[in-house]
Amino acid sequence: MTTTARDVLAAARQLADHLLFPDAMRVDGLDVLPVAHLDALAAAGLYGAPVPAEAGGLGLDLAATCAVTEELASGCLATTFVWLQHRGVVMTLAAEGTPAGLRDRWLGPACRGEVRGAIALGGLLPGPPLLRARPDGSGWRLDGEAPWVTGWGLTDLLLVAARDPDGDIVSLILDAAAQPGLTVTRERLAAVNASVTVRLGFDSVLVSGERWTGRVPFDPAENLRPDRLRINGSLALGLVRRCTRLLGPGPLDDELAACRQRLDDAVGSTPDAMAQARAAASELAVRAVAALAVRDGSRSVTVDQHVQRLAREAMFLLVFATRPGIKSALLRQLGAAGD
């Protein structure tokens, strides 16, 4: 089992280069991600990446977790996309305030990847709540929708964040499976379609009180915290990293390093600084793929070439997990809006 951050990063790079990337074109055409890819990440301990070692994880800090995410994304974005959802579940289980019963039952298996998680965070988004929770005896009833839930059928647990009648955020862990009142609608995506992303509709879905993990006041600013927005920037950096490896040494290597540093620096700065850094990462991914397409010429548009897959994934990352500030910054960088 890997122990140091350097060991973990080396294991992630090995997986990306020798398992994920060689199979990425096949996965791109599948309806469902091969479970064997997720099993390989579990075997490397990566499902417990952010959890302290004493609790059964690898104890990676944010910077190290971002580096691992970047490596994996350079191999297969669909696999990384599904794996990354688990982070929210395992960190919730490891949190101090989570009831001991849930932690004792699931934290160990979640760190080992024996139990895998997805997230439905509709209650956290600003504005009227998309997902609502109301008390029902000792449990809760969920109503509303979660527009983007990734890994359906590949995961076991679903972390739900919904707003209660007082406007607070209630967190619950459900079984990621069919149940009364739950409607599942598959989303067909132009990229990472094998991630099995769905829209969930909740119509008075009953959740046992034993599945409650906590309650906090709703604060829209939490959705813009730079440390929470940093890791998704590593998905775009992963695409750039793959393009630089395919292109060979050149100026894009320096741009990649500068973009990564900008994201890291923004963690300790303002939401606007992170929005600008995230926009820069997504824009760089688009340019890196464009450079690869130009270098490879007309064969880039044939369906068996990695470059057309990477181009679709770069488009996906222009809109995935954005916030208004990121969107505005991107539109300016792409020449579609003034300063």
Order of alpha helices (4+ residues) and beta strands (2+ residues): alpha-alpha-alpha-alpha-alpha-alpha-beta-beta-beta-beta-beta-beta-beta-beta-alpha-alpha-alpha-alpha-alpha
